[in-house]
Amino acid sequence: MIECITTELISYVMRDFHKDMEEAMDMVYNSNTYTKLLNTKSGLYYQSPLYVYDLFKEEFPL
């Protein structure tokens, strides 16, 4: 599940932030949102990719 959400996050970042794949991956993998996603106790990985992306956008406003 985490891998699928991560793939979607990277895709959304590429689209909305106009980043190439490497930059988008860097943003996602170095974000607090990704750290929370990896923490299985948070339960964030049970949420939809769009919900997680909304959290990500709070960290990196457009």
All heavy atoms as a GROMACS GRO file, in nm:
protein
  522
    1MET      N    1   0.081  -0.120   0.000
    1MET     CA    2   0.000   0.000   0.000
    1MET      C    3   0.085   0.126   0.000
    1MET      O    4   0.054   0.220  -0.072
    1MET     CB    5  -0.091   0.002   0.122
    1MET     CG    6  -0.220  -0.068   0.107
    1MET     SD    7  -0.329  -0.015   0.237
    1MET     CE    8  -0.387  -0.172   0.290
    2ILE      N    9   0.189   0.127   0.082
    2ILE     CA   10   0.275   0.245   0.092
    2ILE      C   11   0.339   0.276  -0.043
    2ILE      O   12   0.346   0.393  -0.083
    2ILE     CB   13   0.381   0.226   0.202
    2ILE    CG1   14   0.312   0.221   0.339
    2ILE    CG2   15   0.484   0.338   0.198
    2ILE    CD1   16   0.402   0.184   0.454
    3GLU      N   17   0.382   0.173  -0.114
    3GLU     CA   18   0.447   0.194  -0.243
    3GLU      C   19   0.350   0.256  -0.344
    3GLU      O   20   0.386   0.345  -0.421
    3GLU     CB   21   0.503   0.063  -0.299
    3GLU     CG   22   0.615   0.004  -0.217
    3GLU     CD   23   0.565  -0.079  -0.099
    3GLU    OE1   24   0.443  -0.110  -0.091
    3GLU    OE2   25   0.647  -0.112  -0.013
    4CYS      N   26   0.226   0.210  -0.343
    4CYS     CA   27   0.124   0.264  -0.435
    4CYS      C   28   0.095   0.410  -0.404
    4CYS      O   29   0.086   0.493  -0.497
    4CYS     CB   30  -0.004   0.183  -0.428
    4CYS     SG   31   0.014   0.015  -0.488
    5ILE      N   32   0.081   0.442  -0.277
    5ILE     CA   33   0.056   0.581  -0.238
    5ILE      C   34   0.174   0.668  -0.277
    5ILE      O   35   0.157   0.778  -0.330
    5ILE     CB   36   0.025   0.591  -0.087
    5ILE    CG1   37  -0.107   0.523  -0.055
    5ILE    CG2   38   0.022   0.738  -0.042
    5ILE    CD1   39  -0.138   0.512   0.093
    6THR      N   40   0.294   0.619  -0.254
    6THR     CA   41   0.415   0.695  -0.287
    6THR      C   42   0.421   0.722  -0.437
    6THR      O   43   0.452   0.835  -0.479
    6THR     CB   44   0.540   0.619  -0.240
    6THR    OG1   45   0.530   0.594  -0.100
    6THR    CG2   46   0.665   0.700  -0.268
    7THR      N   47   0.390   0.624  -0.518
    7THR     CA   48   0.390   0.642  -0.663
    7THR      C   49   0.290   0.749  -0.704
    7THR      O   50   0.321   0.835  -0.788
    7THR     CB   51   0.355   0.508  -0.733
    7THR    OG1   52   0.453   0.411  -0.696
    7THR    CG2   53   0.352   0.524  -0.883
    8GLU      N   54   0.172   0.746  -0.644
    8GLU     CA   55   0.072   0.848  -0.674
    8GLU      C   56   0.118   0.986  -0.629
    8GLU      O   57   0.098   1.084  -0.702
    8GLU     CB   58  -0.061   0.813  -0.606
    8GLU     CG   59  -0.130   0.693  -0.664
    8GLU     CD   60  -0.175   0.715  -0.807
    8GLU    OE1   61  -0.222   0.824  -0.841
    8GLU    OE2   62  -0.163   0.621  -0.886
    9LEU      N   63   0.178   0.995  -0.511
    9LEU     CA   64   0.227   1.124  -0.462
    9LEU      C   65   0.328   1.184  -0.559
    9LEU      O   66   0.324   1.303  -0.591
    9LEU     CB   67   0.292   1.109  -0.324
    9LEU     CG   68   0.202   1.085  -0.205
    9LEU    CD1   69   0.287   1.067  -0.078
    9LEU    CD2   70   0.106   1.201  -0.186
   10ILE      N   71   0.420   1.102  -0.605
   10ILE     CA   72   0.522   1.149  -0.699
   10ILE      C   73   0.456   1.200  -0.827
   10ILE      O   74   0.492   1.306  -0.879
   10ILE     CB   75   0.625   1.039  -0.727
   10ILE    CG1   76   0.708   1.013  -0.601
   10ILE    CG2   77   0.716   1.076  -0.845
   10ILE    CD1   78   0.792   0.887  -0.605
   11SER      N   79   0.358   1.128  -0.874
   11SER     CA   80   0.286   1.169  -0.995
   11SER      C   81   0.215   1.303  -0.974
   11SER      O   82   0.221   1.391  -1.060
   11SER     CB   83   0.185   1.060  -1.032
   11SER     OG   84   0.108   1.099  -1.141
   12TYR      N   85   0.149   1.319  -0.860
   12TYR     CA   86   0.080   1.445  -0.830
   12TYR      C   87   0.178   1.561  -0.820
   12TYR      O   88   0.150   1.670  -0.869
   12TYR     CB   89   0.002   1.435  -0.698
   12TYR     CG   90  -0.109   1.333  -0.695
   12TYR    CD1   91  -0.145   1.272  -0.575
   12TYR    CD2   92  -0.178   1.295  -0.810
   12TYR    CE1   93  -0.247   1.179  -0.570
   12TYR    CE2   94  -0.281   1.202  -0.806
   12TYR     CZ   95  -0.315   1.144  -0.684
   12TYR     OH   96  -0.416   1.052  -0.680
   13VAL      N   97   0.292   1.537  -0.757
   13VAL     CA   98   0.393   1.643  -0.743
   13VAL      C   99   0.447   1.683  -0.880
   13VAL      O  100   0.464   1.803  -0.909
   13VAL     CB  101   0.507   1.599  -0.648
   13VAL    CG1  102   0.623   1.698  -0.652
   13VAL    CG2  103   0.455   1.584  -0.506
   14MET      N  104   0.473   1.586  -0.965
   14MET     CA  105   0.521   1.616  -1.100
   14MET      C  106   0.419   1.704  -1.173
   14MET      O  107   0.456   1.803  -1.238
   14MET     CB  108   0.546   1.488  -1.178
   14MET     CG  109   0.666   1.410  -1.129
   14MET     SD  110   0.685   1.249  -1.208
   14MET     CE  111   0.710   1.295  -1.378
   15ARG      N  112   0.293   1.670  -1.163
   15ARG     CA  113   0.187   1.743  -1.232
   15ARG      C  114   0.166   1.882  -1.174
   15ARG      O  115   0.165   1.981  -1.246
   15ARG     CB  116   0.057   1.662  -1.224
   15ARG     CG  117  -0.060   1.729  -1.294
   15ARG     CD  118  -0.191   1.663  -1.258
   15ARG     NE  119  -0.220   1.689  -1.116
   15ARG     CZ  120  -0.300   1.614  -1.043
   15ARG    NH1  121  -0.356   1.507  -1.094
   15ARG    NH2  122  -0.322   1.643  -0.916
   16ASP      N  123   0.148   1.891  -1.042
   16ASP     CA  124   0.107   2.017  -0.980
   16ASP      C  125   0.222   2.113  -0.952
   16ASP      O  126   0.204   2.234  -0.955
   16ASP     CB  127   0.032   1.990  -0.849
   16ASP     CG  128  -0.098   1.916  -0.871
   16ASP    OD1  129  -0.147   1.912  -0.986
   16ASP    OD2  130  -0.151   1.861  -0.773
   17PHE      N  131   0.340   2.058  -0.925
   17PHE     CA  132   0.455   2.143  -0.893
   17PHE      C  133   0.547   2.161  -1.014
   17PHE      O  134   0.649   2.227  -1.005
   17PHE     CB  135   0.535   2.083  -0.776
   17PHE     CG  136   0.467   2.095  -0.643
   17PHE    CD1  137   0.369   2.003  -0.605
   17PHE    CD2  138   0.500   2.195  -0.554
   17PHE    CE1  139   0.307   2.012  -0.481
   17PHE    CE2  140   0.438   2.206  -0.430
   17PHE     CZ  141   0.342   2.114  -0.394
   18HIS      N  142   0.512   2.097  -1.126
   18HIS     CA  143   0.591   2.105  -1.250
   18HIS      C  144   0.736   2.064  -1.227
   18HIS      O  145   0.829   2.134  -1.266
   18HIS     CB  146   0.583   2.246  -1.310
   18HIS     CG  147   0.443   2.294  -1.327
   18HIS    ND1  148   0.358   2.243  -1.423
   18HIS    CD2  149   0.370   2.386  -1.258
   18HIS    CE1  150   0.241   2.302  -1.414
   18HIS    NE2  151   0.245   2.389  -1.314
   19LYS      N  152   0.753   1.949  -1.165
   19LYS     CA  153   0.885   1.895  -1.136
   19LYS      C  154   0.909   1.772  -1.221
   19LYS      O  155   0.814   1.702  -1.259
   19LYS     CB  156   0.895   1.854  -0.987
   19LYS     CG  157   0.870   1.964  -0.888
   19LYS     CD  158   0.981   2.064  -0.888
   19LYS     CE  159   0.961   2.168  -0.777
   19LYS     NZ  160   1.064   2.270  -0.778
   20ASP      N  161   1.036   1.745  -1.250
   20ASP     CA  162   1.066   1.619  -1.317
   20ASP      C  163   1.063   1.508  -1.212
   20ASP      O  164   1.048   1.534  -1.093
   20ASP     CB  165   1.198   1.624  -1.394
   20ASP     CG  166   1.320   1.646  -1.304
   20ASP    OD1  167   1.319   1.606  -1.187
   20ASP    OD2  168   1.419   1.703  -1.354
   21MET      N  169   1.076   1.384  -1.257
   21MET     CA  170   1.060   1.272  -1.165
   21MET      C  171   1.162   1.275  -1.052
   21MET      O  172   1.127   1.251  -0.936
   21MET     CB  173   1.069   1.139  -1.239
   21MET     CG  174   1.042   1.020  -1.147
   21MET     SD  175   1.038   0.863  -1.230
   21MET     CE  176   0.885   0.875  -1.317
   22GLU      N  177   1.285   1.307  -1.082
   22GLU     CA  178   1.389   1.308  -0.978
   22GLU      C  179   1.359   1.412  -0.871
   22GLU      O  180   1.370   1.384  -0.751
   22GLU     CB  181   1.525   1.336  -1.041
   22GLU     CG  182   1.639   1.326  -0.943
   22GLU     CD  183   1.774   1.345  -1.010
   22GLU    OE1  184   1.788   1.317  -1.130
   22GLU    OE2  185   1.866   1.390  -0.940
   23GLU      N  186   1.318   1.531  -0.913
   23GLU     CA  187   1.286   1.637  -0.816
   23GLU      C  188   1.162   1.599  -0.734
   23GLU      O  189   1.160   1.624  -0.612
   23GLU     CB  190   1.259   1.768  -0.889
   23GLU     CG  191   1.381   1.829  -0.954
   23GLU     CD  192   1.347   1.950  -1.039
   23GLU    OE1  193   1.249   1.942  -1.118
   23GLU    OE2  194   1.418   2.051  -1.026
   24ALA      N  195   1.063   1.541  -0.799
   24ALA     CA  196   0.941   1.501  -0.729
   24ALA      C  197   0.972   1.392  -0.627
   24ALA      O  198   0.922   1.396  -0.514
   24ALA     CB  199   0.837   1.454  -0.829
   25MET      N  200   1.054   1.296  -0.666
   25MET     CA  201   1.091   1.189  -0.573
   25MET      C  202   1.166   1.247  -0.453
   25MET      O  203   1.141   1.207  -0.339
   25MET     CB  204   1.177   1.085  -0.645
   25MET     CG  205   1.099   1.002  -0.743
   25MET     SD  206   1.202   0.892  -0.842
   25MET     CE  207   1.253   0.775  -0.718
   26ASP      N  208   1.255   1.341  -0.478
   26ASP     CA  209   1.330   1.405  -0.371
   26ASP      C  210   1.236   1.476  -0.274
   26ASP      O  211   1.250   1.463  -0.152
   26ASP     CB  212   1.432   1.502  -0.430
   26ASP     CG  213   1.525   1.560  -0.326
   26ASP    OD1  214   1.586   1.480  -0.252
   26ASP    OD2  215   1.536   1.683  -0.319
   27MET      N  216   1.139   1.548  -0.328
   27MET     CA  217   1.043   1.619  -0.243
   27MET      C  218   0.964   1.521  -0.157
   27MET      O  219   0.946   1.542  -0.037
   27MET     CB  220   0.947   1.702  -0.327
   27MET     CG  221   1.006   1.829  -0.383
   27MET     SD  222   0.888   1.921  -0.485
   27MET     CE  223   0.777   1.985  -0.360
   28VAL      N  224   0.914   1.415  -0.220
   28VAL     CA  225   0.831   1.319  -0.148
   28VAL      C  226   0.911   1.244  -0.042
   28VAL      O  227   0.872   1.237   0.074
   28VAL     CB  228   0.762   1.221  -0.245
   28VAL    CG1  229   0.696   1.106  -0.170
   28VAL    CG2  230   0.660   1.295  -0.332
   29TYR      N  231   1.024   1.187  -0.083
   29TYR     CA  232   1.102   1.103   0.008
   29TYR      C  233   1.164   1.181   0.124
   29TYR      O  234   1.196   1.122   0.227
   29TYR     CB  235   1.210   1.026  -0.067
   29TYR     CG  236   1.156   0.917  -0.155
   29TYR    CD1  237   1.196   0.904  -0.287
   29TYR    CD2  238   1.063   0.824  -0.107
   29TYR    CE1  239   1.147   0.802  -0.369
   29TYR    CE2  240   1.012   0.724  -0.187
   29TYR     CZ  241   1.055   0.714  -0.317
   29TYR     OH  242   1.005   0.614  -0.397
   30ASN      N  243   1.180   1.312   0.109
   30ASN     CA  244   1.238   1.393   0.215
   30ASN      C  245   1.133   1.473   0.293
   30ASN      O  246   1.168   1.562   0.370
   30ASN     CB  247   1.344   1.487   0.158
   30ASN     CG  248   1.466   1.409   0.112
   30ASN    OD1  249   1.527   1.338   0.190
   30ASN    ND2  250   1.498   1.420  -0.015
   31SER      N  251   1.007   1.440   0.274
   31SER     CA  252   0.900   1.515   0.341
   31SER      C  253   0.862   1.450   0.474
   31SER      O  254   0.881   1.330   0.496
   31SER     CB  255   0.777   1.521   0.250
   31SER     OG  256   0.718   1.392   0.238
   32ASN      N  257   0.805   1.531   0.560
   32ASN     CA  258   0.751   1.479   0.687
   32ASN      C  259   0.632   1.388   0.660
   32ASN      O  260   0.608   1.293   0.734
   32ASN     CB  261   0.709   1.595   0.778
   32ASN     CG  262   0.828   1.671   0.832
   32ASN    OD1  263   0.935   1.615   0.853
   32ASN    ND2  264   0.809   1.800   0.853
   33THR      N  265   0.558   1.418   0.554
   33THR     CA  266   0.443   1.336   0.518
   33THR      C  267   0.487   1.193   0.488
   33THR      O  268   0.422   1.097   0.532
   33THR     CB  269   0.370   1.396   0.396
   33THR    OG1  270   0.335   1.532   0.425
   33THR    CG2  271   0.246   1.317   0.362
   34TYR      N  272   0.596   1.178   0.415
   34TYR     CA  273   0.646   1.044   0.382
   34TYR      C  274   0.691   0.971   0.509
   34TYR      O  275   0.665   0.852   0.525
   34TYR     CB  276   0.759   1.052   0.280
   34TYR     CG  277   0.809   0.918   0.236
   34TYR    CD1  278   0.731   0.834   0.157
   34TYR    CD2  279   0.936   0.873   0.273
   34TYR    CE1  280   0.776   0.710   0.116
   34TYR    CE2  281   0.981   0.749   0.233
   34TYR     CZ  282   0.902   0.668   0.155
   34TYR     OH  283   0.946   0.545   0.114
   35THR      N  284   0.755   1.043   0.600
   35THR     CA  285   0.797   0.983   0.726
   35THR      C  286   0.675   0.932   0.803
   35THR      O  287   0.677   0.820   0.856
   35THR     CB  288   0.873   1.086   0.812
   35THR    OG1  289   0.988   1.131   0.738
   35THR    CG2  290   0.918   1.028   0.944
   36LYS      N  291   0.569   1.010   0.804
   36LYS     CA  292   0.445   0.967   0.871
   36LYS      C  293   0.382   0.848   0.800
   36LYS      O  294   0.328   0.759   0.863
   36LYS     CB  295   0.346   1.082   0.877
   36LYS     CG  296   0.387   1.193   0.970
   36LYS     CD  297   0.289   1.308   0.963
   36LYS     CE  298   0.339   1.426   1.043
   36LYS     NZ  299   0.253   1.544   1.027
   37LEU      N  300   0.391   0.848   0.667
   37LEU     CA  301   0.336   0.738   0.588
   37LEU      C  302   0.407   0.607   0.621
   37LEU      O  303   0.345   0.501   0.629
   37LEU     CB  304   0.350   0.771   0.439
   37LEU     CG  305   0.292   0.672   0.339
   37LEU    CD1  306   0.141   0.659   0.356
   37LEU    CD2  307   0.326   0.716   0.198
   38LEU      N  308   0.538   0.613   0.642
   38LEU     CA  309   0.615   0.493   0.674
   38LEU      C  310   0.588   0.441   0.815
   38LEU      O  311   0.610   0.322   0.842
   38LEU     CB  312   0.765   0.522   0.659
   38LEU     CG  313   0.816   0.547   0.518
   38LEU    CD1  314   0.965   0.579   0.523
   38LEU    CD2  315   0.789   0.430   0.427
   39ASN      N  316   0.543   0.527   0.903
   39ASN     CA  317   0.513   0.488   1.040
   39ASN      C  318   0.378   0.415   1.042
   39ASN      O  319   0.272   0.478   1.036
   39ASN     CB  320   0.510   0.611   1.130
   39ASN     CG  321   0.480   0.577   1.274
   39ASN    OD1  322   0.454   0.462   1.309
   39ASN    ND2  323   0.483   0.678   1.360
   40THR      N  324   0.383   0.285   1.050
   40THR     CA  325   0.259   0.206   1.043
   40THR      C  326   0.165   0.234   1.160
   40THR      O  327   0.045   0.211   1.149
   40THR     CB  328   0.291   0.056   1.036
   40THR    OG1  329   0.371   0.019   1.148
   40THR    CG2  330   0.362   0.021   0.907
   41LYS      N  331   0.218   0.286   1.269
   41LYS     CA  332   0.133   0.319   1.383
   41LYS      C  333   0.044   0.440   1.355
   41LYS      O  334  -0.059   0.456   1.419
   41LYS     CB  335   0.218   0.345   1.507
   41LYS     CG  336   0.287   0.222   1.559
   41LYS     CD  337   0.370   0.250   1.681
   41LYS     CE  338   0.442   0.124   1.725
   41LYS     NZ  339   0.527   0.148   1.841
   42SER      N  340   0.084   0.522   1.258
   42SER     CA  341   0.004   0.641   1.226
   42SER      C  342  -0.124   0.604   1.151
   42SER      O  343  -0.221   0.679   1.154
   42SER     CB  344   0.085   0.740   1.141
   42SER     OG  345   0.099   0.693   1.008
   43GLY      N  346  -0.122   0.491   1.081
   43GLY     CA  347  -0.238   0.449   1.004
   43GLY      C  348  -0.257   0.528   0.876
   43GLY      O  349  -0.355   0.509   0.806
   44LEU      N  350  -0.164   0.617   0.845
   44LEU     CA  351  -0.177   0.701   0.726
   44LEU      C  352  -0.179   0.619   0.598
   44LEU      O  353  -0.246   0.656   0.501
   44LEU     CB  354  -0.063   0.804   0.723
   44LEU     CG  355  -0.074   0.917   0.622
   44LEU    CD1  356  -0.204   0.996   0.641
   44LEU    CD2  357   0.046   1.010   0.635
   45TYR      N  358  -0.112   0.506   0.600
   45TYR     CA  359  -0.108   0.423   0.479
   45TYR      C  360  -0.244   0.362   0.445
   45TYR      O  361  -0.263   0.311   0.335
   45TYR     CB  362  -0.001   0.314   0.491
   45TYR     CG  363  -0.028   0.209   0.595
   45TYR    CD1  364  -0.087   0.088   0.559
   45TYR    CD2  365   0.004   0.230   0.729
   45TYR    CE1  366  -0.112  -0.010   0.654
   45TYR    CE2  367  -0.021   0.133   0.824
   45TYR     CZ  368  -0.078   0.014   0.786
   45TYR     OH  369  -0.105  -0.082   0.880
   46TYR      N  370  -0.340   0.369   0.536
   46TYR     CA  371  -0.476   0.322   0.509
   46TYR      C  372  -0.560   0.427   0.436
   46TYR      O  373  -0.669   0.398   0.389
   46TYR     CB  374  -0.549   0.285   0.638
   46TYR     CG  375  -0.515   0.148   0.690
   46TYR    CD1  376  -0.461   0.133   0.817
   46TYR    CD2  377  -0.538   0.035   0.614
   46TYR    CE1  378  -0.431   0.007   0.866
   46TYR    CE2  379  -0.509  -0.091   0.662
   46TYR     CZ  380  -0.455  -0.104   0.789
   46TYR     OH  381  -0.426  -0.228   0.837
   47GLN      N  382  -0.511   0.549   0.431
   47GLN     CA  383  -0.586   0.659   0.370
   47GLN      C  384  -0.566   0.659   0.218
   47GLN      O  385  -0.475   0.595   0.166
   47GLN     CB  386  -0.542   0.793   0.429
   47GLN     CG  387  -0.558   0.803   0.579
   47GLN     CD  388  -0.701   0.785   0.624
   47GLN    OE1  389  -0.794   0.834   0.560
   47GLN    NE2  390  -0.720   0.715   0.735
   48SER      N  391  -0.649   0.734   0.151
   48SER     CA  392  -0.638   0.743   0.005
   48SER      C  393  -0.516   0.828  -0.033
   48SER      O  394  -0.472   0.914   0.045
   48SER     CB  395  -0.764   0.807  -0.054
   48SER     OG  396  -0.766   0.945  -0.026
   49PRO      N  397  -0.461   0.805  -0.152
   49PRO     CA  398  -0.349   0.887  -0.198
   49PRO      C  399  -0.382   1.037  -0.200
   49PRO      O  400  -0.297   1.119  -0.167
   49PRO     CB  401  -0.322   0.835  -0.339
   49PRO     CG  402  -0.370   0.695  -0.337
   49PRO     CD  403  -0.490   0.697  -0.245
   50LEU      N  404  -0.506   1.073  -0.235
   50LEU     CA  405  -0.542   1.215  -0.237
   50LEU      C  406  -0.544   1.275  -0.097
   50LEU      O  407  -0.507   1.391  -0.079
   50LEU     CB  408  -0.678   1.234  -0.305
   50LEU     CG  409  -0.676   1.223  -0.456
   50LEU    CD1  410  -0.818   1.230  -0.512
   50LEU    CD2  411  -0.589   1.330  -0.518
   51TYR      N  412  -0.586   1.198   0.001
   51TYR     CA  413  -0.584   1.247   0.139
   51TYR      C  414  -0.439   1.272   0.183
   51TYR      O  415  -0.408   1.376   0.240
   51TYR     CB  416  -0.650   1.147   0.233
   51TYR     CG  417  -0.645   1.188   0.378
   51TYR    CD1  418  -0.739   1.276   0.430
   51TYR    CD2  419  -0.546   1.140   0.464
   51TYR    CE1  420  -0.735   1.316   0.562
   51TYR    CE2  421  -0.541   1.180   0.596
   51TYR     CZ  422  -0.635   1.268   0.645
   51TYR     OH  423  -0.630   1.309   0.776
   52VAL      N  424  -0.352   1.179   0.153
   52VAL     CA  425  -0.210   1.193   0.189
   52VAL      C  426  -0.150   1.311   0.113
   52VAL      O  427  -0.071   1.388   0.168
   52VAL     CB  428  -0.132   1.062   0.160
   52VAL    CG1  429   0.015   1.079   0.191
   52VAL    CG2  430  -0.191   0.947   0.241
   53TYR      N  431  -0.190   1.328  -0.012
   53TYR     CA  432  -0.140   1.441  -0.091
   53TYR      C  433  -0.185   1.574  -0.033
   53TYR      O  434  -0.109   1.671  -0.033
   53TYR     CB  435  -0.183   1.427  -0.237
   53TYR     CG  436  -0.126   1.533  -0.327
   53TYR    CD1  437   0.011   1.554  -0.334
   53TYR    CD2  438  -0.208   1.610  -0.407
   53TYR    CE1  439   0.064   1.651  -0.417
   53TYR    CE2  440  -0.155   1.707  -0.491
   53TYR     CZ  441  -0.019   1.726  -0.495
   53TYR     OH  442   0.033   1.822  -0.577
   54ASP      N  443  -0.306   1.580   0.020
   54ASP     CA  444  -0.350   1.703   0.086
   54ASP      C  445  -0.261   1.737   0.205
   54ASP      O  446  -0.227   1.853   0.226
   54ASP     CB  447  -0.496   1.691   0.132
   54ASP     CG  448  -0.595   1.708   0.019
   54ASP    OD1  449  -0.557   1.765  -0.087
   54ASP    OD2  450  -0.710   1.663   0.033
   55LEU      N  451  -0.220   1.637   0.279
   55LEU     CA  452  -0.126   1.660   0.390
   55LEU      C  453   0.008   1.708   0.337
   55LEU      O  454   0.070   1.799   0.394
   55LEU     CB  455  -0.106   1.531   0.471
   55LEU     CG  456  -0.227   1.480   0.547
   55LEU    CD1  457  -0.192   1.348   0.615
   55LEU    CD2  458  -0.273   1.580   0.650
   56PHE      N  459   0.052   1.648   0.228
   56PHE     CA  460   0.179   1.686   0.166
   56PHE      C  461   0.174   1.833   0.122
   56PHE      O  462   0.270   1.907   0.144
   56PHE     CB  463   0.208   1.595   0.045
   56PHE     CG  464   0.334   1.630  -0.027
   56PHE    CD1  465   0.455   1.576   0.014
   56PHE    CD2  466   0.332   1.713  -0.138
   56PHE    CE1  467   0.573   1.606  -0.053
   56PHE    CE2  468   0.449   1.745  -0.206
   56PHE     CZ  469   0.570   1.691  -0.163
   57LYS      N  470   0.063   1.874   0.063
   57LYS     CA  471   0.051   2.013   0.014
   57LYS      C  472   0.052   2.113   0.128
   57LYS      O  473   0.090   2.228   0.108
   57LYS     CB  474  -0.074   2.030  -0.072
   57LYS     CG  475  -0.061   1.963  -0.206
   57LYS     CD  476  -0.176   1.999  -0.300
   57LYS     CE  477  -0.308   1.955  -0.246
   57LYS     NZ  478  -0.420   1.979  -0.339
   58GLU      N  479   0.010   2.072   0.246
   58GLU     CA  480   0.019   2.161   0.363
   58GLU      C  481   0.165   2.186   0.398
   58GLU      O  482   0.201   2.294   0.444
   58GLU     CB  483  -0.053   2.101   0.482
   58GLU     CG  484  -0.204   2.100   0.470
   58GLU     CD  485  -0.273   2.034   0.587
   58GLU    OE1  486  -0.207   2.006   0.690
   58GLU    OE2  487  -0.394   2.009   0.576
   59GLU      N  488   0.248   2.087   0.374
   59GLU     CA  489   0.391   2.097   0.400
   59GLU      C  490   0.461   2.180   0.292
   59GLU      O  491   0.556   2.251   0.320
   59GLU     CB  492   0.450   1.956   0.407
   59GLU     CG  493   0.589   1.949   0.455
   59GLU     CD  494   0.635   1.804   0.470
   59GLU    OE1  495   0.552   1.709   0.472
   59GLU    OE2  496   0.757   1.786   0.480
   60PHE      N  497   0.415   2.168   0.169
   60PHE     CA  498   0.473   2.238   0.054
   60PHE      C  499   0.362   2.312  -0.020
   60PHE      O  500   0.317   2.267  -0.126
   60PHE     CB  501   0.538   2.139  -0.044
   60PHE     CG  502   0.656   2.066   0.011
   60PHE    CD1  503   0.640   1.940   0.068
   60PHE    CD2  504   0.782   2.120   0.007
   60PHE    CE1  505   0.748   1.871   0.120
   60PHE    CE2  506   0.891   2.053   0.056
   60PHE     CZ  507   0.875   1.927   0.113
   61PRO      N  508   0.317   2.425   0.033
   61PRO     CA  509   0.208   2.496  -0.034
   61PRO      C  510   0.248   2.539  -0.176
   61PRO      O  511   0.362   2.575  -0.201
   61PRO     CB  512   0.183   2.618   0.055
   61PRO     CG  513   0.271   2.605   0.172
   61PRO     CD  514   0.367   2.493   0.150
   62LEU      N  515   0.152   2.535  -0.265
   62LEU     CA  516   0.176   2.578  -0.404
   62LEU      C  517   0.191   2.727  -0.413
   62LEU      O  518   0.139   2.805  -0.349
   62LEU     CB  519   0.061   2.533  -0.493
   62LEU     CG  520   0.053   2.383  -0.520
   62LEU    CD1  521  -0.077   2.348  -0.591
   62LEU    CD2  522   0.170   2.338  -0.604
   0.00000   0.00000   0.00000
